[in-house]
Amino acid sequence: MSVSAQATLAHALGLGADTFALQGIVSGLDTVVYGMEVLEAYRAGDLDTAAINSGLAVASAANLTLMVQAFRAYRAAQAAQAAQAAVLAGEAAAMARGIGAMPHLAPKALGLALTIFAGVFMRLYTKDTPLEAWVKGTRFGTHSADWANSYTKSMLEFYKVVFPVSFDAYRLNELNPYTGMVQSTYLILRLPGQMSLTDEMIHFKGEEVWGGILGFGSRKKAVEWTGKDFDRHGGTRVQTEAGVATYRRVYHEEKGQEFNQIGGQLTYYPVPGLALPPITIQEAAWV
């Protein structure tokens, strides 16, 4: 085997080993994530989803085992190929022993991949909707929640399901034609089931948090908003959800500090004359 061929083979074996190592890391993370989702679904009383998540966790753990075996096989072949003292026949035999297990691992890996894909697809149909989760959490449900014995709290949770008004904050780098690249922080208000936002539809009272690290050195600013304090979230490059009125507030750096968090009480009036109980809003801007 020529020197160039040996170098090419060593590079290919190294890439194969690195690929299986990366897949093993991802499978390990999947095992942890699915395991946590098993507990979450079980605590919420969603037993069918918990069972599927259990299967996904087991399949991910089995896939991790296969990836470790494949990684070791490739490493063994790479080490044999790199041994300068090995003769050509002995070198080929060593590599053959190392990668001989791969044809047996391939169908197993394919089967596990299809199992995981099928499990993720089935979860889309078994996971409880917000309304189903609320019904299970009532005093007449199969998994009563802490608020089940309180009519007021039960109705508050019901209103959150029927009228899921929400805030969402995120940062975005934008190109200003006059000053160049700037970082903007968007505070998005979503009103499912509404076509537009009127001034009397919402009332928010709380505080903005600017700057600081983990709450230290931050500056707090009291705010009180109604519908007129928001602008419609739109534009040629903006995509919004159908049937959801989407509005925004845009923040830029102020006094050397970035907008980091919003918290307070939001009162929502979905129709004239109907005021829902105030809900607590706590949203942080993600980078």
N, C-alpha and C positions, 0 to 999 in steps of 0.2 A: 504494500500500500504506500503510495507516494506521500510526501510530507504535506502537500496541499490538501490531499484527500483526507488525511488524518486530522488536519486542522478543521476542515469543513465538518467532518463527522463529530469531532469534539464540540464544535459550536452548536450543531443541531441537537446533540444529546443534552447540552447545557440548557438550550431553550426549552426542550421538552420537560426537563426536570423543573425548571422555573415555572412553566405553565401549570404543571400538576401541583406545585407548591402553592401557587396563587389560588387554584381551584380548591385546594384543601382548606386554605384560610377562609375563603368564601363559604364553604360548606360548614366550617366550624361556627362562623357567625350566624349562618342560617339556623343551625341547631339551637343556638342560644336564643335567637329571636323567636323562633317557633315555640320553643319551650316556655318563654315568657308569655306568649300569646295563648298557650294552653291554659295557664293559670288565670289570665284575664278573662278568657271566654268562660271558664268554669265558674269563676266568681260571679260573672254576670248571668249565669244560668243558661248560657248558650252551649248546651252539651254536644250537639252535633258538630258545631264548629270546633269545639274543644277536641273532639275525637279526630277530626281531620287534621288539626294542628299537631296532635300527637303523632299521627302517621307521618306528617311532613318532617317533624323533628327526628323521628327514627330513620326515615329515608335519608335525611341530610347527614345524620351520624354515620350511616352505612356508606354513603358517598364519600365522607371524609376518610373512612378506613381504606376505601379503594384508592383514593388519591394519594394517601401515604404509601401504599404498596407500590403504586406506579412510580412515585417519586424515588423510592428506594431502588427500584429496578433500573431506572434511568441513571441514577447516581452510580450504581454498581457497574453498569455498562460503560459509563464515562470514565470511571476509575480504571477499569480494565484496559480501555483504549489508550489511556494516558500513561500506562505503565511502560516505561521505556525498555525494560528488560524482557518484555513478553515477545515471543516469536509470533509470526503472522498467524499460524494455525491456532496456537494457544490463545492468542488475542481474540480471534474470531469465536472460538469456543466459549471464552469467558463472557463475551458480549451476548452470545446466543443464550447462555444460561440466564443472564441478567434480564433480557427483554423477552424471554420465552413465555413469561407469565402474562404479557400484554394481551395476546389474543383472547385469553380467558377473562381478563378484566374488562375488555371493551363491551361485550354484551351486558355484563352486569351494570356497568356505568350507564349504558344507554337505557336499560330498564329502570334504573333509579331516577334518571333524568325525566323519563316519561311519567313515572309515578309522581314526582314532585310537580311537574306541570299539570297533571290531572288534578292533584290535590288543590293547587292554587286556583284552578278553574272552578272546581266544585265549591270552594269557599265563597265564591261570589254569590252563590245561590243559597248557601246555608247560613251565612252570617245574618244575625238579626238586624232588621231595620230599626231606626230610632223609635218608631211607634211600637214595634214588637218588644223592644227592650223595656219601654215604659209599661206596657201591659204586664210583662213578667214581673216588674218591680212593684206593682200595686199590691194591696192587701189581698186581692183575689188571684194574684198571679202565682207562678210556680217558684219564684225566687224574689220574695218581698225585700224591698230596699229599706234603708233607714228612714226614708220619708213616707213609707207606706201608710202609717197610722195617722198621718196629718193630712187633712183635706187641703189646707192651704199649700203645703209643700208639694203635695201630689199634683195639684193644678198648676203650680209654678213649673214643675218638671214637664207637665203636659204642654204648657204654652211654649216652652223651649223647643219641643218637638214640632209643634204645629207651625209656630212662627220662629224659625231658627235665625233670628237676626244675629249678626256677628261682626267683629272687627278683625282685621288682619293687617299686620305691619311687616314691611320688608324694605330692604335697601336696593337701590338700582343706580348703576353708573350710566349717566346720560351725556350726550354731546350737546353742549350749548353753543350755538353758532357764533356767539360773541366772546365767550370766556373759555371755551374748550370743554374738556371733560369735567363734570361735576357729579357729586354723589347726592342723590335725593333719597329721602325716606318717605315711602307711601303708606298712609293709613287708609285702608280700604274698608268701607262699610257695605255689607251685603244684606239685602232685604228680599229673600225669596218670596215669590208670589206677588210682588209689586212691580208696577211698570215705571213708576217715578217716585221721587221723594219730595214731599211737601214740608213746609216749615214746621207745622204742628205735628208731624208724624213721629218725631223722636225728640227726646230730651235727655241729654247726657251731662252729668256733673261729676267731675273728678279732678285728676291732676296729671300733668305731663312730667316725665322725668328726663332730664337732659344731662348727658355726660356721666362721668364717674365710672368706677370699676366695682362691680358687685355691690352697688349701692353706696360706696364710699366716694365722697367728693362730688356727688351729683347735685343738680339744681332742680327743685320742684316748682312747678308753675300750675296754679289752680286754673281750671277752665270750666266753661259751661257752654254747651252747644245745643242748637236746634237744627232743623233741616237746612236752613239757609247757610249754615257754616260749612257745608260740603258742596263740592262740585261733581258733576257727572264724570265718571271714569270712562273716557272714550277716546277715540282717535283712530287714524288709519292703521296703526300697528297694534291696537289694543283689542284683545278678544275677551268678551264677557260671556257669562253663562246665560242661556236662554231662560226667560221667566224670572230673572233675578235683577232687581234694580241695584246697580253698583255705583257707589259714589266714593269720593276720595278727598283727603287732605294731603298736601305735599309739603314736606319740611326740608329745609337746608340748614347748613351749619349756622349756629347762632351763638355769638360770644365765644367762639372757639370750641363749642360743644355740639355734639350730634344728638338728635332726638332718639331716645333709647326705649321708652316705655310709656304706656298709657294705662290708667286704672281709674275705676269709678263705677257709678251706677247709671245704667241705661234704662229709660222708660220708653216703651214702644207703644204707639197707637196705630194698630194695623188698619182699623176703620174708624171713622169719626164717632166719637162717644165711647169707644172701647179702649181703656188703658190697661195694659198688662202689668203685672207686678214687676217692679224694678229688678233687673238682673245685674249681677256683678261682672264687670269687664276687666280683664287683666291680660294685656297683650304686650309682648316685647318685640322690638324690631330685630330681625335676623339679618346677619351680614349676607 
